[in-house]
């Protein structure tokens, strides 16, 4: 399937928030609970990661979906909506973006 400008394939959703360090544990716990449940109910979900900056102030949530349609449909999931709303409430800054992977590299084993 071809999507925007001929791009296709898995879509990576990125949410990046800066927060007060005191809110980090709560937000990571909620994100972990939501993302752990996603494979059971959401078509097209492939993988997720939650990253925390070394200064304990920035959380990045990466989700991978089979295609853009699957990612956009996930926005209607109540759990994801609730998590995103809490991110908005707690965040000093918030960024959303979607990406198509164009290259991937792993360590070579000998």
N, C-alpha and C positions, 0 to 999 in steps of 0.2 A: 504494500500500500504506500502511495506517495502522499506526503503531507505538504506542509509549507515549503515552498521553493524546492520541491523535489526531495526534501529530506524525509527519511523514514527510519524505522527501527526503534529500539528502546529509547524512552524519554527519561531524563533525570530531572526530578523536581528538587529544588534547593530552597530551603528557608533558612535565613541567617538573621539571628537576633542578638542584640547586645542587651544585657540585663544586669541588675544588681547581683553581686555574688551571692547574696543571701537567698535569692530566688532560684539559683541554679539547680539545686538538688530536687526541688519540687517539680520544675519544668522537665528535667531529664527523666524523672520517675514517670511523669505523665506521658511523655513522648515514648518512653520504652513500653509502657503498658499498651498504648494505642498501636504502635508499630508491631508489637508481638502478636496482636490479634488480627492485623490486616490480612495475612495470607489466607486465613480461614474464610473471609467474607468478601474480599474485593477482587473482582476479576482483573487480571492483568498485572497484579502486584508481583514484582520479581525480587526486590531486595531493599534494604534500608540500612542506614548508618546514622548514628548521632555522634557528633564531634563536639568537643569542648576545648576552647583555647587554653593555652598554658596560663594565662592570667585570670582564668575562671570567670570571664565576663562575656564571652561570645559562644553561642550555641549554633551549630549548623546541623540541620536535618536534611539528609540526602535520601531520596526515595527513587527507585527505579521501576519503570512501568513498561509493559510490552510495546505500547504506542501512546501517542498523544491523546487518543480517545479514552483509553483506560485511565490515564492521569486525570483528564478533565472530569470523568465520571466520579473519581474518588473524592472530588471536592464536594460532592453532595452527601458523603458519608457523615452521619451525625458525630461520630467519635472524632474524626479529623476536624470537623467544624468546631467542636468544643475545644480541642487542643489548639487550633489556630487562634481562636478567640482569646484564650488565656495567654498565648504568646503575644498577641496585640496588647492586651492589658498590662502585661509585665515588662514589655520591651521598651527600652529607651530608643532603639532604632530597629527596624525590621525590613528585610529585603526578600522578595520572591523572584524566582526565575526558573525557567525550564531550559534544558539543554539536550542536544543530541550528541552522543559520544562519537568522536571521529577517530580516536586512536586510544589504545590501551597497551600498557607495557607491564610486564612482571619480571622478577629476577630470574635469571637463567640458572638452572642447576646443572652441575657437571658431574 
